[in-house]
């Protein structure tokens, strides 16, 4: 049975390792840090999980979308000794979709498996871009061959930066910050990105508006104003048959 998750844009979460270190303003209210501290665990110590957890995707049903490293960063340096084993799990499950967002895209190229080629169709490489100050992450990702490249604009703490080579963005996930101390997102930011993605034919999944209260199961609700009407936008990219475009 796959691990269930309340994250609307995925089906399961997989953590072959846990623990991370903050690298930018988007990390300020990290849910992983908050949860680990509450359990008396140092959130900045990166450690490999148990064999059962590490190999969990081998038991999951075909077709699941899997968020990789929700409690860490797949490309973090401390995980270098274990990453080959994680690649092997993904290699053995071509019928699952592994979604890997990161704040460390500068490390991707040196950490790809030897048989990566133009990208594995079942692995979607993404970057987290919370505001314009880290827009460089997208430029780093552009240099990496991938079947799907995507942007997680979460937590949105500034307007979405219009980026170069926008025709190579395959998917955008947007969402305001949630939980204690959440920084408020301007609703107009989400309206603007909805209009922009529609014009540029880029799938958008708007997860939540953010805040400290849930509305219909989403923090701050998940409706945004689209051409004057409230709308839920939850789109996914087409699953590629292979390689880079």
C-alpha contacts under 8 A as a table, 3 or more apart, distances in Angstrom:
res1	aa1	res2	aa2	distance
1	X	59	X	7.02
1	X	60	X	5.88
1	X	61	X	7.61
2	X	12	X	6.20
2	X	56	X	7.56
2	X	57	X	7.35
2	X	59	X	7.53
2	X	60	X	5.20
2	X	61	X	7.40
3	X	12	X	5.33
3	X	13	X	6.31
3	X	14	X	7.74
4	X	11	X	6.72
4	X	12	X	5.42
4	X	13	X	7.32
5	X	8	X	7.88
5	X	10	X	7.70
5	X	11	X	6.46
5	X	12	X	5.65
5	X	13	X	6.60
7	X	10	X	5.95
7	X	11	X	7.50
8	X	11	X	7.53
8	X	207	X	6.50
9	X	173	X	7.86
9	X	205	X	7.12
9	X	207	X	7.19
9	X	234	X	7.94
10	X	13	X	7.71
10	X	64	X	7.92
10	X	65	X	5.23
10	X	66	X	6.06
10	X	67	X	6.21
11	X	64	X	5.83
11	X	65	X	5.10
11	X	66	X	6.01
11	X	67	X	7.68
12	X	64	X	7.05
12	X	65	X	6.36
12	X	66	X	4.80
12	X	67	X	6.14
13	X	66	X	5.46
13	X	67	X	4.69
13	X	68	X	6.05
13	X	69	X	7.23
13	X	70	X	6.43
14	X	53	X	7.61
14	X	54	X	7.68
14	X	56	X	7.50
14	X	57	X	7.42
14	X	66	X	6.55
14	X	67	X	6.15
14	X	68	X	5.03
14	X	69	X	5.92
14	X	70	X	7.06
15	X	18	X	6.27
15	X	49	X	7.19
15	X	53	X	7.12
15	X	54	X	6.80
15	X	68	X	6.18
15	X	69	X	4.64
15	X	70	X	6.47
15	X	71	X	6.47
15	X	72	X	7.47
16	X	48	X	6.06
16	X	49	X	5.50
16	X	53	X	6.60
16	X	54	X	4.45
16	X	55	X	7.77
16	X	69	X	6.92
16	X	86	X	6.89
17	X	46	X	6.74
17	X	47	X	5.45
17	X	48	X	4.17
17	X	49	X	5.08
17	X	54	X	7.61
17	X	69	X	7.03
17	X	71	X	7.61
17	X	72	X	6.74
17	X	79	X	7.34
18	X	43	X	7.96
18	X	45	X	7.98
18	X	46	X	5.56
18	X	47	X	5.66
18	X	48	X	6.61
18	X	49	X	6.97
18	X	69	X	7.21
18	X	71	X	5.10
18	X	72	X	4.98
19	X	32	X	7.74
19	X	42	X	7.84
19	X	43	X	4.94
19	X	44	X	5.23
19	X	45	X	5.30
19	X	46	X	4.21
19	X	47	X	6.56
19	X	71	X	6.17
19	X	72	X	5.09
20	X	43	X	6.32
20	X	44	X	4.98
20	X	45	X	6.75
20	X	46	X	6.05
20	X	71	X	7.37
20	X	72	X	4.95
20	X	73	X	6.58
20	X	76	X	7.53
21	X	43	X	7.76
21	X	44	X	5.33
22	X	27	X	5.39
22	X	28	X	7.49
23	X	27	X	6.75
23	X	103	X	7.45
24	X	27	X	5.75
24	X	28	X	7.63
25	X	28	X	5.59
25	X	130	X	7.80
26	X	29	X	7.44
26	X	30	X	7.77
26	X	130	X	5.81
26	X	154	X	7.69
26	X	155	X	6.21
26	X	157	X	7.51
27	X	30	X	5.09
29	X	33	X	7.86
29	X	34	X	7.61
29	X	179	X	7.97
29	X	180	X	7.67
29	X	181	X	7.29
29	X	182	X	7.38
30	X	33	X	5.41
30	X	34	X	6.42
31	X	34	X	5.00
31	X	35	X	6.05
32	X	35	X	5.21
32	X	36	X	6.06
32	X	43	X	7.18
32	X	70	X	7.89
32	X	71	X	5.49
32	X	72	X	7.84
33	X	36	X	5.25
33	X	37	X	6.02
33	X	43	X	5.23
33	X	44	X	7.92
34	X	37	X	5.39
34	X	38	X	6.25
35	X	38	X	5.17
35	X	39	X	6.47
36	X	39	X	5.08
36	X	40	X	6.33
36	X	41	X	5.04
36	X	42	X	6.58
36	X	43	X	5.54
37	X	40	X	4.95
37	X	41	X	5.36
37	X	42	X	6.32
37	X	43	X	6.61
38	X	41	X	7.49
42	X	45	X	5.87
43	X	46	X	7.57
46	X	72	X	7.76
46	X	78	X	6.35
46	X	79	X	7.30
47	X	79	X	7.79
48	X	54	X	7.85
48	X	79	X	7.71
48	X	82	X	7.52
49	X	53	X	6.08
49	X	54	X	5.90
50	X	53	X	5.29
50	X	54	X	5.99
51	X	54	X	4.94
51	X	55	X	5.95
52	X	55	X	5.44
52	X	56	X	5.83
53	X	56	X	4.99
54	X	57	X	7.95
54	X	86	X	7.55
55	X	58	X	5.79
55	X	59	X	7.78
55	X	89	X	6.69
56	X	59	X	5.67
56	X	60	X	6.96
57	X	60	X	5.07
57	X	89	X	7.15
57	X	90	X	7.99
57	X	93	X	7.53
58	X	89	X	6.80
58	X	92	X	7.50
58	X	93	X	6.70
60	X	64	X	7.57
61	X	64	X	6.51
61	X	96	X	7.99
62	X	95	X	5.25
62	X	96	X	5.66
63	X	95	X	5.82
63	X	96	X	5.11
63	X	97	X	6.93
64	X	95	X	7.98
64	X	96	X	5.29
64	X	97	X	6.26
65	X	96	X	6.16
65	X	97	X	4.66
65	X	98	X	6.07
65	X	99	X	6.99
66	X	96	X	7.17
66	X	97	X	5.87
66	X	98	X	4.76
66	X	99	X	5.76
67	X	70	X	6.47
67	X	98	X	6.15
67	X	99	X	4.87
67	X	100	X	6.27
68	X	74	X	7.05
68	X	98	X	6.40
68	X	99	X	5.89
68	X	100	X	5.21
68	X	101	X	7.63
69	X	72	X	4.91
69	X	73	X	5.58
69	X	74	X	5.76
69	X	100	X	7.36
70	X	73	X	7.44
72	X	76	X	7.76
73	X	76	X	5.40
73	X	101	X	7.78
73	X	102	X	5.96
73	X	103	X	7.46
73	X	104	X	7.75
74	X	79	X	7.47
74	X	83	X	7.92
74	X	100	X	7.12
74	X	102	X	7.00
75	X	79	X	7.14
75	X	80	X	7.65
75	X	102	X	7.24
75	X	104	X	6.43
75	X	105	X	7.67
75	X	107	X	6.27
75	X	108	X	6.55
75	X	111	X	7.31
76	X	79	X	5.80
76	X	80	X	7.31
76	X	104	X	7.21
77	X	80	X	5.52
78	X	81	X	7.48
79	X	82	X	5.46
79	X	83	X	6.13
80	X	83	X	5.43
80	X	84	X	7.95
80	X	111	X	7.84
81	X	84	X	7.34
82	X	85	X	5.57
82	X	86	X	6.65
83	X	86	X	4.96
83	X	87	X	6.19
83	X	111	X	7.95
84	X	87	X	5.04
84	X	88	X	6.28
84	X	113	X	7.24
85	X	88	X	5.04
85	X	89	X	6.56
86	X	89	X	5.17
86	X	90	X	6.55
87	X	90	X	5.13
87	X	91	X	6.00
87	X	113	X	7.09
88	X	91	X	4.86
88	X	92	X	6.15
89	X	92	X	5.24
89	X	93	X	6.51
90	X	93	X	5.16
90	X	94	X	6.69
90	X	96	X	7.90
90	X	98	X	7.38
91	X	94	X	6.11
93	X	96	X	5.71
94	X	97	X	7.46
94	X	121	X	7.92
94	X	122	X	5.80
95	X	122	X	7.12
96	X	122	X	6.31
97	X	122	X	4.63
97	X	123	X	5.89
97	X	124	X	7.33
98	X	122	X	6.04
98	X	123	X	4.76
98	X	124	X	6.12
99	X	123	X	6.09
99	X	124	X	4.86
99	X	125	X	6.42
99	X	126	X	7.35
100	X	123	X	7.35
100	X	124	X	6.08
100	X	125	X	5.17
100	X	126	X	5.74
101	X	125	X	6.17
101	X	126	X	4.18
101	X	127	X	4.90
101	X	128	X	6.20
101	X	151	X	7.67
101	X	152	X	7.02
102	X	105	X	6.21
102	X	126	X	6.23
102	X	127	X	4.76
102	X	128	X	5.76
103	X	127	X	5.93
103	X	128	X	5.57
103	X	129	X	7.78
103	X	137	X	7.21
104	X	107	X	6.00
104	X	108	X	7.55
104	X	127	X	7.88
104	X	137	X	7.62
105	X	108	X	5.32
105	X	127	X	6.81
105	X	137	X	6.08
105	X	140	X	5.93
105	X	141	X	5.98
106	X	109	X	7.33
106	X	137	X	7.67
106	X	140	X	6.02
106	X	141	X	7.79
107	X	110	X	5.85
107	X	111	X	6.51
108	X	111	X	5.24
108	X	112	X	6.33
108	X	144	X	7.43
109	X	112	X	5.68
109	X	144	X	6.40
112	X	116	X	6.45
113	X	116	X	5.40
114	X	117	X	7.62
116	X	119	X	5.25
116	X	120	X	6.24
117	X	120	X	7.57
117	X	145	X	7.60
117	X	243	X	7.55
118	X	145	X	5.02
118	X	146	X	5.92
118	X	147	X	7.19
118	X	243	X	4.67
118	X	244	X	5.23
119	X	123	X	7.47
119	X	145	X	5.59
119	X	146	X	4.23
119	X	147	X	5.24
119	X	242	X	7.34
119	X	243	X	4.99
119	X	244	X	6.30
120	X	123	X	5.52
120	X	146	X	6.96
120	X	147	X	6.28
120	X	242	X	6.59
120	X	243	X	6.33
121	X	124	X	7.55
121	X	146	X	7.90
121	X	147	X	5.30
121	X	148	X	7.52
121	X	239	X	7.41
121	X	240	X	5.81
121	X	241	X	6.16
121	X	242	X	4.77
121	X	243	X	6.25
122	X	147	X	7.93
122	X	239	X	7.97
123	X	146	X	7.86
123	X	147	X	7.24
123	X	148	X	7.30
124	X	146	X	7.14
124	X	147	X	6.66
124	X	148	X	4.79
124	X	149	X	6.02
124	X	150	X	7.21
125	X	141	X	7.91
125	X	146	X	6.72
125	X	148	X	6.24
125	X	149	X	5.11
125	X	150	X	6.34
126	X	141	X	7.52
126	X	149	X	5.51
126	X	150	X	4.45
126	X	151	X	5.30
126	X	152	X	6.86
127	X	137	X	6.31
127	X	138	X	6.49
127	X	141	X	7.25
127	X	150	X	6.62
127	X	151	X	5.10
127	X	152	X	6.03
128	X	137	X	7.62
128	X	151	X	5.88
128	X	152	X	4.61
128	X	153	X	5.89
128	X	154	X	6.64
129	X	132	X	7.45
129	X	134	X	5.79
129	X	135	X	6.03
129	X	137	X	7.08
129	X	138	X	7.81
129	X	151	X	6.76
129	X	152	X	6.19
129	X	153	X	5.12
129	X	154	X	6.93
129	X	156	X	7.93
130	X	134	X	7.04
130	X	152	X	7.87
130	X	153	X	5.27
130	X	154	X	5.59
130	X	155	X	5.56
130	X	156	X	4.92
130	X	157	X	5.74
130	X	158	X	6.63
130	X	160	X	7.77
131	X	134	X	6.13
131	X	135	X	6.93
131	X	153	X	7.82
131	X	156	X	6.63
131	X	157	X	5.94
131	X	158	X	4.66
131	X	159	X	6.26
131	X	160	X	6.30
131	X	161	X	6.86
132	X	135	X	5.10
132	X	158	X	7.03
132	X	159	X	7.34
132	X	160	X	6.94
132	X	161	X	5.33
133	X	136	X	7.62
134	X	137	X	5.91
135	X	138	X	5.80
135	X	139	X	7.34
135	X	161	X	6.80
135	X	163	X	7.42
136	X	139	X	5.12
136	X	140	X	6.39
137	X	140	X	5.07
137	X	141	X	6.30
138	X	141	X	5.04
138	X	142	X	6.27
138	X	151	X	7.62
138	X	163	X	7.70
139	X	142	X	5.15
139	X	143	X	7.03
139	X	164	X	7.74
140	X	143	X	5.66
140	X	144	X	7.40
141	X	144	X	5.36
141	X	149	X	7.52
142	X	145	X	7.57
142	X	149	X	7.96
142	X	168	X	7.90
145	X	243	X	7.81
145	X	244	X	5.97
146	X	149	X	6.32
146	X	243	X	6.47
146	X	244	X	5.34
147	X	240	X	6.44
147	X	242	X	6.25
147	X	243	X	4.91
147	X	244	X	4.82
147	X	245	X	7.26
148	X	170	X	5.93
148	X	171	X	7.90
148	X	240	X	7.52
148	X	244	X	7.77
149	X	168	X	7.33
149	X	169	X	5.86
149	X	170	X	5.51
149	X	171	X	6.96
150	X	169	X	5.79
150	X	170	X	5.55
150	X	171	X	4.70
150	X	172	X	5.71
150	X	173	X	7.90
151	X	169	X	7.50
151	X	171	X	6.45
151	X	172	X	4.85
151	X	173	X	6.28
152	X	172	X	5.94
152	X	173	X	4.78
152	X	174	X	6.19
153	X	156	X	5.50
153	X	160	X	7.32
153	X	172	X	7.11
153	X	173	X	5.86
153	X	174	X	4.72
153	X	175	X	6.43
154	X	157	X	7.90
154	X	173	X	7.42
154	X	174	X	5.79
154	X	175	X	5.12
154	X	176	X	6.27
154	X	177	X	6.87
155	X	174	X	7.77
155	X	175	X	5.86
155	X	176	X	5.06
155	X	177	X	4.60
156	X	159	X	7.20
156	X	160	X	7.66
156	X	174	X	7.07
156	X	175	X	5.94
156	X	176	X	4.99
156	X	177	X	6.48
156	X	185	X	6.26
157	X	176	X	7.28
157	X	177	X	7.50
157	X	183	X	6.69
157	X	184	X	7.27
157	X	185	X	5.96
158	X	185	X	7.22
158	X	189	X	7.93
159	X	189	X	5.50
160	X	189	X	6.96
160	X	193	X	6.97
162	X	166	X	7.78
163	X	166	X	5.83
165	X	168	X	5.73
165	X	169	X	7.63
166	X	169	X	5.45
167	X	170	X	7.78
167	X	200	X	7.43
167	X	202	X	7.98
169	X	172	X	7.52
169	X	202	X	6.95
170	X	202	X	6.17
170	X	203	X	6.88
170	X	237	X	6.16
171	X	202	X	6.02
171	X	203	X	5.07
171	X	204	X	6.03
171	X	205	X	7.82
171	X	236	X	6.79
171	X	237	X	5.85
172	X	202	X	7.44
172	X	203	X	6.45
172	X	204	X	4.95
172	X	205	X	6.26
173	X	204	X	5.93
173	X	205	X	4.74
173	X	206	X	5.81
173	X	207	X	6.86
174	X	190	X	7.53
174	X	204	X	7.49
174	X	205	X	6.31
174	X	206	X	4.78
174	X	207	X	5.90
174	X	208	X	7.32
175	X	206	X	6.04
175	X	207	X	5.17
175	X	208	X	4.71
175	X	209	X	5.63
175	X	210	X	6.45
176	X	183	X	7.92
176	X	184	X	7.06
176	X	185	X	5.57
176	X	208	X	5.96
176	X	209	X	4.78
176	X	210	X	3.90
176	X	211	X	7.10
177	X	182	X	5.30
177	X	183	X	6.06
177	X	184	X	7.00
177	X	185	X	7.37
177	X	209	X	7.69
177	X	210	X	4.78
177	X	211	X	6.22
178	X	181	X	7.90
178	X	182	X	5.08
178	X	183	X	7.77
178	X	210	X	4.89
178	X	211	X	4.68
178	X	212	X	5.64
178	X	219	X	6.19
179	X	182	X	5.53
179	X	211	X	6.52
179	X	212	X	5.11
180	X	212	X	6.62
182	X	210	X	7.49
182	X	211	X	5.76
182	X	212	X	6.85
183	X	211	X	7.46
184	X	210	X	6.98
184	X	211	X	6.57
185	X	189	X	7.41
185	X	209	X	7.13
185	X	210	X	6.96
186	X	189	X	5.55
186	X	190	X	7.53
187	X	190	X	5.48
187	X	191	X	6.57
187	X	209	X	7.18
187	X	224	X	7.22
188	X	191	X	4.94
188	X	192	X	6.00
189	X	192	X	5.15
189	X	193	X	6.31
190	X	193	X	5.14
190	X	194	X	6.13
190	X	206	X	7.99
190	X	224	X	6.64
190	X	225	X	8.00
191	X	194	X	5.15
191	X	195	X	6.34
191	X	224	X	6.19
191	X	225	X	5.64
191	X	226	X	5.91
192	X	195	X	5.28
192	X	196	X	6.11
193	X	196	X	4.91
193	X	197	X	5.92
194	X	197	X	5.35
194	X	198	X	6.17
194	X	204	X	7.09
194	X	226	X	6.90
195	X	198	X	5.24
195	X	199	X	6.25
195	X	226	X	7.11
195	X	227	X	7.95
196	X	199	X	5.21
196	X	200	X	6.23
197	X	200	X	5.03
197	X	201	X	5.73
197	X	202	X	4.87
197	X	203	X	6.71
197	X	204	X	6.66
198	X	201	X	5.02
198	X	202	X	6.32
198	X	203	X	7.61
199	X	202	X	7.94
203	X	235	X	5.25
203	X	236	X	5.74
203	X	237	X	5.86
204	X	233	X	6.60
204	X	234	X	6.28
204	X	235	X	5.20
204	X	236	X	6.91
205	X	233	X	5.74
205	X	234	X	4.10
205	X	235	X	4.99
205	X	236	X	6.76
206	X	222	X	6.70
206	X	232	X	7.21
206	X	233	X	5.64
206	X	234	X	5.85
207	X	218	X	7.50
207	X	222	X	5.94
207	X	234	X	7.48
208	X	218	X	5.73
208	X	219	X	5.70
208	X	220	X	6.28
208	X	221	X	5.64
208	X	222	X	4.31
208	X	223	X	7.59
209	X	218	X	7.95
209	X	219	X	6.44
209	X	220	X	4.95
209	X	221	X	5.74
209	X	222	X	5.67
209	X	223	X	7.53
209	X	224	X	7.75
210	X	219	X	4.97
210	X	220	X	4.67
210	X	221	X	7.33
211	X	214	X	7.88
211	X	219	X	5.79
211	X	220	X	5.18
212	X	219	X	6.52
212	X	220	X	7.00
213	X	219	X	5.61
213	X	220	X	5.74
214	X	217	X	5.58
214	X	218	X	5.07
214	X	219	X	4.19
214	X	220	X	5.39
214	X	221	X	6.33
215	X	218	X	5.39
215	X	219	X	6.17
215	X	220	X	5.63
215	X	221	X	4.52
215	X	222	X	7.88
216	X	221	X	6.28
217	X	221	X	7.17
218	X	221	X	4.74
218	X	222	X	5.96
219	X	222	X	7.48
222	X	232	X	6.20
223	X	230	X	5.69
223	X	231	X	5.07
223	X	232	X	4.82
223	X	233	X	7.70
224	X	229	X	7.96
224	X	230	X	5.32
224	X	231	X	5.46
224	X	232	X	6.53
225	X	228	X	5.65
225	X	229	X	5.22
225	X	230	X	4.49
225	X	231	X	6.17
226	X	229	X	5.28
226	X	230	X	6.10
226	X	231	X	6.25
240	X	243	X	7.65
